[in-house]
Amino acid sequence: MSEGQSVEELIDQFQRRERAHEEACDRVEEAGEQRLRTLQEYYGELTGLFDRYESRIVSDGEGEVDMEAFIEYQEELAHFFEHLPEDLPHRADFEAVDDLMHERYLKHSDFEDAREALRPVADLVERLEERGRTRDRLDEARHDLERKRRALDERITEYERLVELGEADLDAPVERLREPIEAYNERVTEAFETFTREASAREVLAFVESTAAFPLVEYRQPPEDLLEYVRTAEAGAESIPQLLEYAEYSVSKLDHYVDNARALKRNVATHRTYLQRLGADPLTIEWAPPTAETLEFQCRELVSVVDRIDPPESVLAALRDVRALSRRGDYERLRESAIARKRLDSDERKRLKNGTVQDELKQLRDRRDRLASILED
């Protein structure tokens, strides 16, 4: 399906292929499906013999004839005609091939004549193949319609969300949510920076590893080799900033500071990016905030997690303030306003205000319904 194809183009394509398939089915029914399948079986067997042996047994003056293959061919051909049913449709066309093959030497032209003699049979067998091709093309067209319907469903969902956001109170006092969240984010970020600066790399990575039990605190887990190194090496007692500094040293210089300079290089330098990016983001609350239920669960997990970095009491107090937001009666109204302010640009607000988005949503639904009707039929 071309991305640029409209709904009407896809429907037209589907209906054209549907008619072609119906016509192909009619042609098969007209000739009799069982009759055609019988012809297909014998036609395929005979032309298969041609395909297997022709290049080996013709004598057009180019190369030697494979006499063993020639004898095999004649035997298989004789067996084929001996078992040809008396009531086989178009039996005379098959027998014409038998007459053409009674030659001491065979040429390519003999096989061409044989295939031409079977042309009436080939045309009938083609009806089955044509039905199969048209069915495949019809299936492709149906799948194109289904993909288009799914794409329309996705766009409809987006437009419906736009309309919902357009109904939000953009003048609502969202600072009642933003200010407590910002206060907590600033404090927990500062506390985490202090933790990573002062605690050992062993403690910091153990902390990160422990967050795996909390699905709403999404830290990327430490690489296994790095974790094993800081657990077992004496250098693991150093802070992460110190280890990163050591990783910049040459091996000869580093030998003066750690027991095994190459081990530090191998385990720390190779994971420099991971250590540099290790920050407080998974401990913060995003803006705009999640639903009240999600915020409640997230804060519950964060209380347990943040407490492990031994933060100042002000951090946990700020977190409790954020958790209390989820219990406000106007939380969802303020949250919707926050999301709308963040998501809607000036053009979208204008289009919502003048009804353009609503009109486009109606058009999308009409197209989706038309596709659904075609597919149901």
N, C-alpha and C positions, 0 to 999 in steps of 0.2 A: 504494500500500500504506500503510495506516495504521500508524504506529509502534507502536500498541498492540495490533495483531493478533497473536494467538498462532499457534504452528505449526499447531495443530489447526484453527483458524479458516481459515488460509490453505490448508491441505490440503482442507478441506471446500469452500471456495470454488472451488478448482481442480477438484475432482471434480464439483461441480455444473455448472460450465461445460464440463467435458469431456463430461458426459452430454448437455447441451444441444447441443453441437456435433455429437456423434454422431447425435442425433435429427435435426438439420438436414441432415446428410449423407445420412441414410436417406431423408428426404423428397425430396431432390434425386435420389437414385438411383432412388427409386420412380417419379418422373415422367420420368426419363431426362435426363441432363445435357445432351446435345446438343440434345434437343427443347427444353429450357428456354432454352438459349443462342440457339437460332433465334428463339424467341418473344421473348426479351429484345431481340434486335437489331431486329425489326420493331416491337415495342411502343415501344421507345425512339425510333425514328425517327418514328413517328406522333405520340406525345405531345410530342415535340420540336417538331413543326409547330404543335401546339396552343399550346404555351408561347410560341413566337415570334410568332404572329400574332393570338392571341385579343384582346389588348387594343387592337389596331389596327383590327380589322375588325368587331367587334360593333356592333349598332345598337340599344342599349337606351334611346335618347332622350337620351343624355349625350354630346355631342360629335359630330363628323362622322366618317363611315366613311372610312378611307383606301382608296379604290377601287383604287388601284394595288396596294396590299398585298393586297386582297381577291382580285384577279385572280391575283397571284403565288401566293397560298395555294391557290386552286382548281387552278391548273396543277400545283403540287407535289403536291397531294392526288391528282390524276388520275394523275400519273406514279407515285406510290406504289402505287396500286391496280392499275395496268396491269402492274406488275412483281411483284405479290404471287403467290408460288408456289401452284400449284393444290393441292399436297399439304401446305400449311402447316397445322400443328395450329391448331384454333380459328379457321380461316379465316372461318367464319360470323360470329364476333364482330367481326372486322375489317370484314366487309362490312356489318354493321349500322351501323357508323360512316359508311360511304360513303353509305348511305341517309339518315342524319340530316343530312348536310352538303349535300344537294341542295336548298338553300333560296336564295331571292333575297337574303334578309337573314338574317344569323346573330345569335343572342343568346347571352348567357352560359349560359342554360339549355340551349342546344343543345350547347355544349361539355361541360356537366355530364352531359347524357344520353350523350354520346359516351364520356366517361370511365367512366360507369357500365356502358355496354355492354361495355367492355373489362375490367370487374372480374374475370371468370374468368381472363383472361390476366394481369392484374396480380397476382392471387393466386399464380399459378404462377411468375411472374418473381420474386416476393417470396421464394420458396424459395432462390433463388441469393443474394439479398441477405442473407437471414437466415443462411445458411451463412457468408457473409463476416463478418457482425457477430459471430456466435458464435465464429468462428475468432480474430477480433481480441481478443475478451474472454478467450478461452482463452490466447492469447499473453500478455496482460497478467497473468493469474493465474500463468502459468509464470514470467514475469519477477519477479513478487512472491516466488515460491518461491525463485528463484535469488538475489534480493537478501537474503532472509531467511537463506539458507544462507551467503552471504558474511559477513553480520553475525554469525552463529553461529560461523563459522570464526575471525573476529577475537576474539570473546569467549573461545573455546576456547584460542586462543593466549595471551591474557592470563591465563587461569586456569592454563594449563600453566606459564607463567612464574612465577606465584604459588607453585605447588607446588614448582617448582625452588628458588625463593628460600626457601621454608619448610624445605627440606632443608639449607640452608646452616648452617654452624657460626657461630651468632651470638656465640659467646664467643671466636672467633678473634682473635688480636692484630693487628687492622687498623691499629694505630698504626705498625706497621712499614712500612706503605705511606703512611699519612697524614702522618706527620711529615716525611719527605723531600720529599713533594709540597708541603706547606704551606711548608716552608723555601724551596724554590725559588720558589713563587708570590710569597711576600713579597719576596724579593730582586729578582726580575725586575720586579715592579710598581714597586718603588722606583727601579730602574735606568731604567725607561721614563719615569717621572715626571721624573727628572733630565734625561734626554735631551730630552723635549719642553719642559722649562723652559729649558734652556741652548742647545740647538741651534737653528738657524734654521728657520723654517717650511718653507723650501725643502728642507732636509735631511730634516726629519721626513716631509714628504709624499713625497719621493723614496724614503725607506725604506718607507713604507706601499705605494707603488706597486710596489716590488720584491717584496713578499710575494705578488704574484699568481702567481708561479712555484711557490709552495708551497701545495698544496691543503689541507693540514691546519692551516695558519695562516690563519684566516679573517677577515682584515681587509676591511671595506667599502672599496672603492677610492675615491680622492679624486675629487670632481666635476671634470670636464675644465676648466671655466672657472677654478676655484680653482687647480688645478694649473698652468695656463698663467700665471695672475697671479703666483704666487710664484716661478715660474721666470724671469719677465721683468721684474717690477717691482723697484725698489730696496728696497721695503718687504718683499720676500720674504726679505731677510737678517735681519729681526727674528724673534724667537721667537713661537710661537703665542700664549702669554699676552699678549705685547705687542700683537700684531695684534688680539686680541679686545678689549683695552682701547681701542685706537685706534678700533675699530668703534663704541664707545659715544660717541665724541666727535661734536660737531656738525661739519658740513662746514667752517665758518669756523675752528673751533679746530684741526681736523685739518690744515688747510692749512699750519699752522706746523710740522708734523712729517713730512709726506710730500709727494711731488711732485704726486700726483694724488689728492686726497681722495675725489672721487666714484668713481674706479675702485676704491679700497680699500673704500668703502662697498658698492659694487655686488658685489664679489667675495668679501669677507670677511663682511660683515654678513649677507648672504643665506645663508651657509653656517656661521653661528655654531653651530648645533646639532651639525653634523657635527664641527667642531673641538672643541667642548666634550666630546663623547662619545668622542673618540679616546683610548683607554686601552690598558692592558696585557692585557686579558682574552684576546685571541687568542694571547698568548704564554704563558698559564698552562695548567696541567693541571687538568682538571675533577675533581671528586670526586662520586661514586665514579669511579675511573679507567677507561679503556677496556681492551680486551683487551690481552694482552701484545704481540701482533703490532702492533696499532695504536699502542700506547705506544712501541714501538721505532721505528716510522716517524716518529711525531710528534716524538720527541726528536731524531731524526736531522735533521729539517727545522729544528727550533728551534735546534739548535747553529749552523746556518748563518745563520739569521735574527737571533737574539739577538746574535750576534757583531758585527752591523752597527751596533748602537747603542753599541758600545764600552763594554760593561759592566765592572764590577769582576770580577776573576777568580773571586771567590766565587760569582757568579751561574752561570757556566759549570760550576764545580765542583759546585754544587747540581744543575744539570741532568744532569750525568753520573751523580750519585747516583740520580736518578729513572730514568734510562735503565737503570741496573743492576738496578732493581726488576723489569723485564720478564724478566730472566733467572733470577729466583728460582724454585726448584722449587715453592714454595707460593704463587706469585703468584695463580693463578686461584682457589685456595681463599680466600685473603684478600680478593680482589676480590669474589667472590660474597658473602662475609660483609658487606663494606662496602655493596654494593648492597642486600642484604636489610635491613640496618639503616636505610638511607636510604629505601627504598621501602615497607617494611611498617610500618603503624601498629599500635597495640595491638589494635584490633578484628580486623585481618587476621591477626595472629599468633594471636589466640584462635581464630578460625574455622579456621585451618590446624591448630591443635593438637587441636581437637575433631572434625576431619574434615568440617566443613561445606563447605569449599571443594572437597574431593575429591568429596563427594556432588553438589555443584552441577556440577562438571566432568563427572561421569558423565551427569547429566541433559542437559547441553548436547550432549554427544556423541550421546546417544540421539536427541535432536530432530534434530540434523544428519543422522544416519544415516537417520532416517525420511524427511526431506526428500529426501536423495540417492536413496533407493529409489524414491520417487514420480517424481522427475525422470528417473531411468534408465528406468522403465517407460514 
